[in-house]
């Protein structure tokens, strides 16, 4: 895993990791509020879900952006190089540019699962559900 982190570019992968930690922190806060199970917390949880979704989408786009920057560097190098590059080397370099995108997609998918879980918890806290439990 460390190899992929380094190959993907420490700056890009580090930024994605920080964004993932922010998502996890917001998720813990939202889960804590959801455990307290008060209807007043639902608005706070919905706001946190919105933040989580926004940061997750930014993470996905940032991963794609970093891959595009890597591809531009590769194409710039190839355009200025007069000798031929072996296809195996070119394939390896292009594969390396994919790591940040893959990492961004993984973070995005985990964030979707987190928000789905939080939404299910909010739905179980709804007034209709809680009034039927009181009967």
N, C-alpha and C positions, 0 to 999 in steps of 0.2 A: 504493500500500500504506500509506503514512504517513497518508493521508486516512482510510482505514478504521480504522487504529489510533486516531486521534484521535476519530473519530466513535463508535467503540465504547466510549469512555470510557477515558481514560488510566490511571486507577487499576485498572480491571478488566483491560484489555488488558496493562498493565504486569505485573500479578500473574500473568496467564496466561503471559506471556513468561518471567518468572523461573522459573515451574514447568517450562516447556519447556526452559530451560537446565539445570535440575536433572536432568531426564530425559535430556538429551543427555550430561551429565557422567557420570551413572551408566552410561549405555550405553557410553561410551568406556572406563570402568573395566572393565565386563563384557567388552567386546570384547578389551581387552588381556589379561585373564585367559584368555579363550577362545583367543587366539592362542598363549599359552604351552602350551596343550594338555596339561595334566596333569589326571589324574582327580581329584586333590585340589581342583582349582579348580572342579569342577562344583557343589559345594555353595555356594560363594561366588557363582557365577554365578546359581544358582537363587534365592538370597536377593536378589541385585540385580534379577533379573527380577521378583520379588514386589514390591520397592520401586517399580520402574518402573511396573508395572501399577497399583499403589495410587495413585501420584501422577498417573498418566494418568487414572484414573477420577475422582479429585478434580478434575482440570483440567476434565474434561467437565461434571461437576456444577456446578463454580464458574461455568463459562460459561453454563449454563442458569439458575443462580441470578441472575447479573447481568442476564440478559434479563428475568427475572421482576421484578426490582427496577425496571428501566426501564419495563416495562409498568404496574406499579403506579403509578409517577410519572405516566405518561401518563393513566391512568384517574383518578387523583386530580385532575390538572389539568382534565380534561374534566368531572368532576363539579362542580368549583367554578367553572367558566366558564359564564356565561349566554349568550354569543353562540355562533354556529355555527362549527365548524371545517371548512375545505374538505377534502374527502376526499383530495385529492392531498397535502396537508400531513400529514394523519393517516397516510397510507400511508408517506410518507417517514420519519416519526418511528418508526413501527413497524419499518420496514426497518432503521433505525439500531440498534434494540435487538437485532437478529439478529446483528450482527457479532461480539460476544463469544461467542455460542453457536457460530457457524461456526468461529471460531478455536479454541475448545475442542474441537470435533469434529475439526478437522484435526490438532491436537496428539494427540488420542486415537488417531486412525487411524495416524499416524506411529509412535506408541508401540507399537501392535499389530504393525506391520511390524518394528520393532526387536526386540521380544520373540520374534517368530516366527523371525527370523534367528538370534538367540541360542540359541533352543531347537534349531534345526537343527544348530547348531554343537555343542551339548551332546550331541545324539544321535549325532553323528559321533565324539564322544570316548568313547562308551560302551565298556565292557570287551569286549563281544561284537564290536564293530566293530574295535577295536584288536587283538584277538587274531587275527582273520582276516587283518589286514594283515600280521602278523608271520610268517605261514606262507609 
